Amino acid sequence: MIEAVGLTKSYGAKTAVYNLTFRVQPGKVTGFLGPNGAGKSTTMRMILGLDHPTGGSVTIGGYPYRQLPNAPRQVGALLDANAKHGGRSARAHLLCLAQLSGIPAARVDEVLGVVGLSDVARRRSKAFSLGMGQRLGIAAALLGDPQVLLFDEPVNGLDPEGILWVRTLMRRLAAEGRTVFVSSHLMSEMAQTADHLIVIGRGQLMADLPVRDFIAANSTDFARVRTPDGEDAAREALVKALGEAGGQVHPEADGALKVVGLALPRISDLAHEAGTRLWELSPHQASLEEAYMRMTQGAVDFRSTADQRVGLVQQAPTPGHAPGYPPGHAPGYAPQQQPYVPTQQPVPARPQAVPAQPPAPAPQAAGATMALGVPALPPPPQGAPPPPAASPEQTADSVPSSPQDAR
């Protein structure tokens, strides 16, 4: 059993964990939830003696971690899957850990088989994928066959088969009477794996409940009702009847009705009495994700904003005018080597341009315009032959080689 009493940790003026008190019971999977920066990793580090509490205490089986005799045989943990020597093979990495804790070498091969890494046991761990690294970290946690296990994001990087395997492993370990403490941000996995939840926000305890009680306390079940399209009078009659019966009716964007406070049989009876046909009458039970979001919405420190893309959104070209071509010409029109730039249409400035001194004006013929420092010829008159091609010196020094360069 893990027990924290008044656990507090401060880093200077920053308090990561404050007065945290909870128990992690054996025989069940306990989920540890909270937003980013809530203090979950700090709490786990204090449980394992990696950080010293500023106040309070945390014990495992009644003892601080550092006072446990041969702690790796009693507590297994996965906090960072990258905590390994990349130049060693998977087997060598586990063998080093086993020798430090007096664990037989035969156990190394056993846990490699448990996590499915037997075939790559002699491959260097730096060549492992993220999921393979997670499996190796879980193998290290299982090495001493401990009674207490802590996992921080154990399914990170695993494929669906691997996620199912971890879920089954956690439940099997808890069924054997072990204490299993799991931190994760995947609500769907916690809903299928955890029996109990401990939720913290900004370093403080927010909930310590079984999963079912947590969902019931932080969500509202409702019924979804849909009537035939075009029968507005019947719909209004049903809404009135539901309201008079004590239900709360909320229209949804797709035309359905969200009814709170009435059971499905009662809604069916009211619809029959009102003479309203129903196309849909279904229950909606809140998920763990919905309940979690509702509870922790005030404890989130990092919130995103809308991307306005200021200065990056370009206007769509006018119909019949492809970029880099004179107006009125079809996309098949072959432009001159020196692109045409309309006199009355300014060239848009590039975003985040670096200010520079304007170049000295080059001599140009009367009537010519300047675009991006390049002399531009006036529009060719109708029926006139194209102007002569520019000399190699002009092409290399001042004339862009394509319409894209001109822009």
C-alpha positions in Angstrom: 0.0 0.0 0.0 1.1 3.5 -0.8 0.1 6.3 1.7 0.7 10.0 1.4 0.0 12.4 4.3 0.2 16.1 3.8 2.6 15.7 0.9 4.1 19.0 -0.2 6.9 19.9 -2.6 8.1 23.4 -3.4 10.8 24.6 -5.8 11.6 28.1 -4.6 8.5 30.2 -5.0 6.8 27.5 -7.1 4.7 24.9 -5.2 4.3 21.8 -7.3 2.4 19.7 -4.8 0.5 21.0 -1.8 -0.9 19.0 1.2 -1.7 15.9 -0.8 -3.2 13.0 1.2 -4.3 9.7 -0.4 -4.0 5.9 -0.2 -3.3 3.5 -3.0 -4.9 0.2 -2.0 -3.6 -3.3 -3.1 -5.8 -5.5 -5.2 -7.0 -2.8 -7.6 -5.7 -0.6 -10.4 -5.6 3.0 -9.2 -5.5 5.7 -11.9 -3.6 8.9 -11.3 -5.1 11.7 -13.4 -4.5 15.5 -13.7 -3.7 18.2 -16.3 -0.2 18.9 -17.5 1.8 20.5 -14.7 -0.6 19.3 -12.0 2.2 17.6 -10.1 1.7 13.9 -11.0 5.4 13.2 -11.9 6.6 15.1 -8.9 4.4 13.0 -6.7 5.7 9.8 -8.2 9.3 10.9 -7.8 8.6 11.6 -4.1 7.1 8.1 -3.7 10.3 6.6 -5.1 12.6 8.8 -3.1 13.9 10.6 -6.1 12.7 14.0 -4.7 12.6 14.9 -1.0 9.3 16.3 0.2 9.2 19.9 1.5 6.5 18.8 3.9 4.5 15.7 4.8 5.5 12.2 4.1 4.8 9.3 1.7 5.4 5.6 2.6 5.2 2.2 0.9 4.1 -0.5 3.2 4.7 1.8 6.2 8.3 2.7 5.2 9.8 5.5 3.1 11.2 4.1 -0.1 14.8 4.7 0.9 14.3 2.6 4.1 13.0 -0.4 2.3 15.4 -3.4 2.3 16.3 -4.2 -1.2 13.7 -1.8 -2.6 13.8 -3.0 -6.3 12.6 -6.4 -5.1 9.5 -4.7 -3.5 8.8 -1.8 -5.8 8.9 -1.6 -9.6 8.5 1.6 -11.5 8.5 3.0 -15.0 8.9 6.7 -15.0 11.1 7.3 -18.1 11.4 4.7 -20.8 14.6 6.4 -22.0 16.4 5.8 -18.7 18.8 3.2 -20.2 22.2 2.9 -21.7 21.6 3.0 -25.5 24.8 1.2 -26.2 23.8 -1.9 -24.3 21.5 -4.6 -25.5 18.1 -5.1 -23.9 19.3 -8.2 -22.1 22.5 -6.5 -20.9 20.5 -3.6 -19.6 18.2 -5.8 -17.5 21.1 -8.0 -16.4 22.9 -5.0 -14.9 19.7 -4.1 -13.0 19.3 -7.7 -11.8 22.9 -8.0 -10.6 22.6 -4.8 -8.6 19.5 -6.2 -6.8 20.6 -9.8 -6.4 18.1 -11.1 -8.9 18.9 -14.4 -10.7 20.0 -14.0 -14.3 17.3 -16.4 -15.4 14.7 -13.8 -14.4 16.0 -11.5 -17.2 15.0 -14.0 -19.9 11.6 -14.5 -18.2 10.6 -10.8 -18.2 11.9 -10.4 -21.8 9.5 -13.1 -22.8 6.7 -11.5 -20.8 7.0 -8.2 -22.6 7.6 -9.8 -26.0 11.3 -8.7 -26.6 12.9 -12.2 -26.6 13.7 -12.0 -30.3 15.5 -8.6 -30.0 17.1 -9.3 -26.6 20.6 -8.8 -28.0 19.9 -5.7 -30.1 21.2 -2.4 -28.8 18.4 -0.5 -27.1 19.3 2.8 -28.9 17.8 1.2 -32.0 14.5 0.5 -30.3 11.3 2.2 -31.3 9.3 4.2 -28.8 7.0 1.2 -28.2 9.9 -1.2 -27.8 11.5 1.1 -25.3 8.2 1.2 -23.3 8.2 -2.6 -23.3 11.8 -2.7 -22.0 10.9 -0.2 -19.2 8.0 -2.4 -18.2 10.3 -5.4 -18.1 12.6 -3.5 -15.8 9.7 -2.7 -13.5 8.7 -6.4 -13.4 12.2 -7.7 -12.9 12.1 -8.1 -9.1 8.5 -9.5 -9.1 7.5 -6.6 -6.8 4.3 -6.2 -4.9 4.0 -2.4 -5.6 4.2 -1.1 -9.2 4.2 2.5 -10.5 3.7 3.3 -14.2 3.8 6.8 -15.8 2.2 6.7 -19.2 2.9 3.0 -19.8 1.1 2.8 -23.2 2.9 5.7 -24.8 4.1 4.7 -28.2 2.5 1.3 -28.2 0.3 -0.1 -31.0 -3.3 -1.3 -30.4 -2.1 -4.8 -29.6 0.5 -3.5 -27.2 -2.1 -1.2 -25.5 -4.4 -4.2 -25.0 -1.5 -6.2 -23.6 -0.6 -3.5 -21.0 -4.3 -3.2 -20.0 -4.5 -7.0 -19.5 -1.2 -7.0 -17.6 -2.3 -4.2 -15.2 -5.5 -6.0 -14.3 -3.8 -9.3 -13.9 -1.2 -7.8 -11.5 -4.0 -6.2 -9.5 -5.9 -9.5 -9.4 -2.8 -11.1 -7.8 -3.2 -8.6 -4.9 -0.5 -6.2 -5.9 -0.7 -2.4 -5.6 -0.8 -0.9 -9.1 -0.6 2.9 -9.5 -0.9 4.2 -13.1 -0.6 7.8 -14.4 -2.1 8.4 -17.9 -3.8 11.0 -20.0 -5.7 8.5 -22.1 -9.2 8.6 -20.5 -10.4 5.7 -22.7 -7.7 3.4 -21.3 -8.3 4.5 -17.7 -12.0 3.8 -18.1 -11.2 0.2 -19.1 -8.3 -0.4 -16.8 -8.7 1.5 -13.5 -10.9 0.6 -10.6 -10.2 3.7 -8.6 -9.1 7.3 -9.4 -7.0 9.9 -7.7 -7.3 13.2 -9.5 -5.1 16.3 -8.7 -5.1 19.8 -10.1 -2.4 22.4 -9.5 -0.8 20.2 -6.9 -4.0 19.6 -4.8 -6.3 16.7 -4.4 -9.5 17.0 -6.4 -11.1 13.6 -6.2 -10.4 10.2 -4.6 -13.2 7.9 -5.8 -14.0 4.7 -7.6 -14.4 5.2 -11.4 -18.2 4.8 -11.4 -18.7 7.2 -8.5 -16.4 9.7 -10.2 -18.4 9.7 -13.4 -21.7 9.9 -11.6 -20.5 12.8 -9.5 -19.2 14.9 -12.4 -21.6 14.3 -15.2 -25.3 14.2 -16.0 -27.0 11.4 -17.9 -29.7 12.4 -20.4 -32.0 11.0 -23.1 -31.7 11.8 -26.8 -35.1 12.3 -28.5 -35.8 12.8 -32.2 -39.1 13.4 -33.9 -40.0 13.1 -37.6 -39.0 16.0 -39.8 -41.8 18.4 -40.7 -44.0 17.6 -37.8 -43.4 20.8 -35.9 -46.8 20.8 -34.1 -46.2 17.3 -32.7 -42.7 18.3 -31.7 -43.9 21.4 -29.8 -46.6 19.3 -28.1 -44.0 16.8 -26.9 -41.7 19.6 -25.7 -44.5 21.1 -23.7 -45.5 17.7 -22.2 -41.9 17.0 -21.2 -41.5 20.4 -19.5 -44.7 20.0 -17.6 -43.5 16.6 -16.3 -40.4 18.1 -14.8 -37.9 17.5 -17.6 -35.3 19.9 -19.0 -35.4 20.0 -22.8 -32.5 21.4 -24.8 -32.6 21.5 -28.6 -29.4 20.3 -30.3 -27.8 21.5 -33.5 -28.8 18.4 -35.5 -32.5 18.8 -34.6 -32.6 16.3 -31.8 -33.8 17.0 -28.2 -31.6 16.5 -25.2 -33.9 15.6 -22.2 -32.6 15.7 -18.7 -34.4 14.5 -15.6 -36.8 12.0 -17.1 -36.3 8.2 -17.5 -36.7 6.7 -21.0 -40.0 4.9 -20.2 -41.5 8.1 -18.9 -40.5 10.0 -22.1 -42.1 7.2 -24.2 -45.3 7.4 -22.3 -45.5 11.2 -22.6 -44.8 11.0 -26.4 -47.6 8.5 -26.7 -50.0 10.7 -24.7 -49.1 13.7 -26.8 -49.6 11.8 -30.1 -46.0 12.3 -31.2 -44.1 9.7 -33.1 -40.5 9.2 -32.2 -37.6 8.4 -34.5 -35.1 8.1 -31.8 -35.2 7.6 -28.0 -31.7 6.6 -26.7 -29.9 6.9 -23.4 -26.6 8.8 -23.1 -24.2 7.9 -20.3 -21.3 10.2 -19.7 -17.8 8.9 -20.3 -14.9 9.2 -18.0 -13.4 11.8 -20.4 -16.5 14.0 -20.1 -16.5 13.8 -16.3 -12.8 14.5 -16.1 -13.0 17.5 -18.4 -15.9 18.9 -16.4 -14.0 18.5 -13.1 -10.6 19.8 -14.2 -11.7 22.6 -16.6 -10.7 25.2 -13.9 -7.3 23.6 -13.2 -5.9 23.7 -16.7 -2.8 26.0 -17.0 -2.0 25.6 -20.7 -4.8 26.6 -23.0 -4.6 27.1 -26.8 -5.8 30.1 -28.8 -7.2 30.4 -32.3 -4.6 30.7 -35.1 -5.4 33.9 -36.8 -2.7 33.5 -39.4 -2.2 37.3 -39.5 -0.3 38.3 -42.7 -0.2 34.7 -44.0 -3.6 34.4 -45.6 -3.4 35.3 -49.3 -6.3 36.5 -51.4 -7.7 34.2 -54.0 -6.8 35.2 -57.6 -9.5 36.8 -59.6 -11.4 34.5 -62.1 -9.5 33.9 -65.3 -6.2 35.3 -63.9 -3.6 32.8 -62.9 -0.7 34.1 -60.7 2.2 35.3 -62.9 0.1 35.8 -66.0 -1.4 39.0 -67.4 -5.2 39.5 -66.7 -7.4 38.0 -69.4 -4.9 35.4 -70.5 -5.7 31.7 -70.2 -3.3 29.5 -68.0 -1.8 28.1 -71.3 -0.4 31.5 -72.2 3.4 31.5 -72.3 4.7 34.6 -70.5 7.7 36.6 -71.6 11.0 35.8 -70.0 10.6 39.0 -68.1 7.2 38.7 -66.4 4.5 41.3 -66.8 3.7 43.4 -63.7 0.5 45.6 -63.9 1.2 49.2 -63.3 -1.9 49.8 -61.2 -1.6 46.6 -59.0 1.0 46.9 -56.3 3.1 43.7 -55.5 2.2 42.5 -52.0 5.1 42.6 -49.5 6.4 39.3 -48.2 5.6 38.6 -44.5 8.4 39.1 -42.0 10.7 40.6 -44.6 14.1 41.8 -43.3 14.4 45.6 -43.7 17.2 46.6 -46.1 18.5 49.7 -47.8 16.7 50.3 -51.1 19.0 49.6 -54.1 20.1 52.5 -56.2 17.6 53.1 -59.0 18.6 51.6 -62.2 18.2 53.5 -65.5 15.1 52.6 -67.2 13.1 53.6 -70.2 10.3 56.1 -70.0 7.0 54.4 -69.0 8.7 51.4 -67.3 7.7 50.4 -63.8 9.7 48.8 -61.0 8.6 45.7 -59.1 10.9 44.1 -56.4 13.8 46.2 -57.8 13.5 44.6 -61.3 12.7 46.8 -64.4 9.4 45.8 -65.9 8.5 46.5 -69.5 5.2 48.1 -70.3 2.4 45.9 -71.6 3.0 44.9 -75.2 0.5 46.5 -77.6 -2.0 44.3 -79.4 -0.4 42.5 -82.3 3.1 43.7 -81.5 6.0 41.2 -81.7 7.5 40.2 -78.3 10.5 42.2 -77.1 14.0 40.7 -77.7 15.3 38.3 -75.1 17.5 39.8 -72.4 21.2 39.4 -72.6 22.9 36.8 -70.3 24.3 39.5 -68.1 20.8 40.9 -67.6 19.3 37.5 -66.9 21.9 36.6 -64.3 21.9 40.0 -62.5 18.5 41.4 -62.6 15.9 39.3 -64.4 14.1 36.5 -62.5 14.1 33.1 -64.3 10.5 32.2 -63.7 7.2 33.8 -62.6 7.6 32.2 -59.2 10.9 34.0 -58.6 9.3 37.3 -59.5 6.9 36.8 -56.8 
